[in-house]
Amino acid sequence: MATALQEIRQAQRADGHAAVLAIGTANPATSMLQDEYTDYYFRVTKSEHLTHLKHKLKRILRTPGIEKRFMHVSEEILDAHPDLIDRTLPTLDARIDMASAAVPKLAASAAWKAIVEWGRPATDITHLVFSTYSGGRAPSADLRLASLLGLRPTVCRTVLNLNGCSGGGRALQIAKELAENNRGARVLVACSELTLIAFYGPQDGCLDTIVGQGLFGDGAGAIVVGADPVEDERPLFEMAFTTQTTIPETEDAITMQLRKGGLDFHISSQVPRLLAENIERVLIDAFEPLGVVANGAAWNDLFWAIHPGGRSILDNIEELLGLDAEKLGASRQVLRDFGNMSGATVIFVLDELRRRRAKEGETAAEWGVVMAFGPGITIETMVLHAATNNLKEN
Ligand SMILES: CC(C)(COP(=O)(O)OP(=O)(O)OC[C@H]1O[C@@H](n2cnc3c(N)ncnc32)[C@H](O)[C@@H]1OP(=O)(O)O)[C@@H](O)C(=O)NCCC(=O)NCCSC(=O)CC(=O)O
């Protein structure tokens, strides 16, 4: 009897590690250059009189790091919903109504790209892991996404809500577990983040709004994950090991809360320092059990997909670990071209990374790491092994 159970268990599980099989990304149609954003933001929110806040946003935007961001909230939307500008007005219903339509639509654009690259029918997807901070309704945007993609009615859905910028990292970790524990499973990870849930005009005493206006953009990313690739599937990165670490006593450092006026968030100015103080320990804990990287001397031997939460986060990590300038190149490029798109950002970084690796060819690093940071402060870490396949141009 015990043997039979053991055999069933073995037959149910995959033989190999889960792998990233395809990646897709998408953004809203409207983009904004950082140089032009301050004037635009203060004009459309009718806040020109708040000159000290305008100067503050200008100072933040002057920092090299982000050049362009994509946004769902347009002048037309603000003309139709002027209440969105005032955080004290009860606009949550209107925001959730808009997000319920737009979040799955953007996710579907990214997911279609991933599915087309994967090369199999959408109905072969067995599991969906969906992450967003821009929702507030059940059934959630994942069900709408499943319907837009024509996924099978037996697809197993999991929703991560308000995981913030670590949502993409967590979703990938869940996908790995699902793929390795269910033989033949093909997991679609989708993260779709729209700032419309938290878009406000500037207000005295709300510096978070100004910092957020300087950093955050809209985007969606999707990844197909599966183990034991079959013919025509082309693994990009094998998922070797994962950890989640919460930095003690940092519950108040990054927070989000739905209120009648939308999503209120707080980002402590201590976040870059707190991450820098903890990151090396987390990396050692992730790599040492594998025997891949014995000590910090080898950090430059890895490829890196770090969530670019802000330029100073990347600068601190680069300096602390003594990384060569190009090591965080994919993270910096995504930050430059799209800003911080919360949970979706690491998917954009992986997409950029695979393009860069294709150019590097045989010299590209074999082992690498994905790190995403969110409320907690939570650090999601995944050790990756490059499939030889990802050295080919797509
Ligand atoms: C915002 C920055 C790009 C600005 O960089 P600068 O080089 O211009 O210089 P700086 O750091 O001195 O900041 C410029 C001005 O902004 C202020 N400032 C900076 N960070 C702030 C914060 N979190 N809250 C309030 N004010 C802040 C500074 O005090 C300063 O004010 P003054 O000019 O008056 O002196 C950088 O500080 C940065 O990258 N910070 C990290 C952002 C971050 O934590 N991202 C994680 C987001 S959360 C995330 O990714 C996960 C999630 O959401 O779940």
The ligand as a Gaussian input file, in Angstrom:
#p B3LYP/6-31G(d) Opt

LIG

0 1
 C       13.348000      58.956000      -4.862000
 C       14.814000      58.985000      -5.330000
 C       14.882000      58.575000      -6.797000
 C       15.345000      60.415000      -5.197000
 O       16.729000      60.385000      -5.332000
 P       17.687000      61.678000      -5.270000
 O       19.042000      61.240000      -5.714000
 O       17.021000      62.797000      -6.006000
 O       17.918000      62.204000      -3.861000
 P       17.293000      62.004000      -2.457000
 O       17.315000      60.570000      -2.108000
 O       18.040000      62.960000      -1.631000
 O       15.767000      62.487000      -2.555000
 C       15.338000      63.751000      -3.084000
 C       14.272000      64.309000      -2.175000
 O       13.228000      63.341000      -2.033000
 C       13.088000      62.997000      -0.668000
 N       12.748000      61.592000      -0.535000
 C       13.423000      60.536000      -1.038000
 N       12.805000      59.394000      -0.703000
 C       11.711000      59.740000       0.010000
 C       10.672000      59.013000       0.613000
 N       10.619000      57.693000       0.533000
 N        9.698000      59.705000       1.261000
 C        9.724000      61.070000       1.330000
 N       10.694000      61.807000       0.740000
 C       11.676000      61.159000       0.118000
 C       14.430000      63.314000      -0.034000
 O       14.291000      63.558000       1.342000
 C       14.826000      64.570000      -0.781000
 O       14.114000      65.678000      -0.265000
 P       14.750000      67.145000      -0.266000
 O       15.085000      67.437000      -1.689000
 O       13.668000      68.013000       0.290000
 O       15.965000      67.056000       0.600000
 C       15.707000      58.054000      -4.477000
 O       15.745000      58.538000      -3.143000
 C       15.274000      56.639000      -4.485000
 O       15.491000      55.902000      -5.461000
 N       14.706000      56.198000      -3.381000
 C       14.200000      54.839000      -3.241000
 C       12.785000      54.793000      -3.555000
 C       12.131000      53.563000      -2.961000
 O       12.176000      53.352000      -1.760000
 N       11.568000      52.726000      -3.818000
 C       10.884000      51.557000      -3.381000
 C        9.487000      51.783000      -3.718000
 S        8.549000      50.596000      -2.968000
 C        8.685000      49.250000      -3.916000
 O        9.358000      49.238000      -4.909000
 C        7.935000      48.119000      -3.396000
 C        6.448000      48.300000      -3.199000
 O        5.871000      49.337000      -3.531000
 O        5.843000      47.357000      -2.725000

